Amino acid sequence: MRYLNDEELQISSRFLFLSMALVVIQQDIQLFKKGPFKIKELYLHPLEKMETAGINERKELKKIMQKKQLKVFTLTKNDSFSSFLFVCRGKEEKRNYFNPAIRKKVEVILQELMKKAIQQHDLHDVSAKTAAAYQVSNGIEQSFESD
């Protein structure tokens, strides 16, 4: 029987899959830190932005879940399926997910977080370029040339 309404299911599912996405991001960060990459910051910076955005979103979801008395627990996992227990206002609802479907949901969240990280990076670049242009237009760089 279904005890969770659509909003409760959406919130708790997002929390569950976002938590999984954060595990993937954290594992990737460790791989890049230990890996043989020449310029690690190039890879680490966006991953760290993704992690921060994900952690912040998960904190907000956790607050909402506490207000709505929602909890999610992992029950079982095997090669094909994973089972989770959703508890809402004292009532329990067991949901089974096909593991490839879980993977797809996590990938979608990773893509969302990556878009946010890239947009933040682009805004930072635009700000830096604007500041550089401002300095040039105000003669700050010209003073270096006259020395």
Residue, then its C-alpha position, 0 to 999 in steps of 0.5 A: m500500500r502507498y503511504l507517501n504522497d507524490e511530494e513526499l516521495q519526490i523529496s525522499s527519493r531525491f535525498l536518497f539518490l543525491s546521497m548516492a551521487l555524493v558518494v560517487i563525487q567523493q570517490d572521484i575526488q579521491l581518484f583525481k587526488k591520487g591519480p597521475f594527472k599533471i594538473k589535478e586542480l582542473y578536475l578537482h575544482p568542478l568536482e569540489k563545487m559539485e560536492t558543495a552544491g550537493i551537500n547544501e541541497r541534501k542539508e535542505l532536503k534533510k530539514i524538509m524531511q525532518k519537518k515532514q517526518l520522512k526517513v529512508f533506510t536501505l533494506t537489501k541489495n543484490d545484483s539486480f535490485s535494491s530495496f529501500l524503506f520509506v517511513c512517513r509519519g510512522k507508516e512504512e513503505k517498501r520500494n524496490y529499484f532496478n539497479p540500472a534505474i538507480r544508476k540512471k537517476v544518479e547520473v541525472i543528478l550528477q549532470e545537474l550538479m555539473k551544470k551548476a558547477i560549470q555555471q558558477h565557474d563561467l560566472h567567476d570567469v566573466s567576473a575575472k574578465t570584467a575586472a581585468a577589462y576594468q583595470v585596463s580601461n582605468g589605466i592600471e595596466q598602462s602604468f606598468e607599461s610606462d615603467 
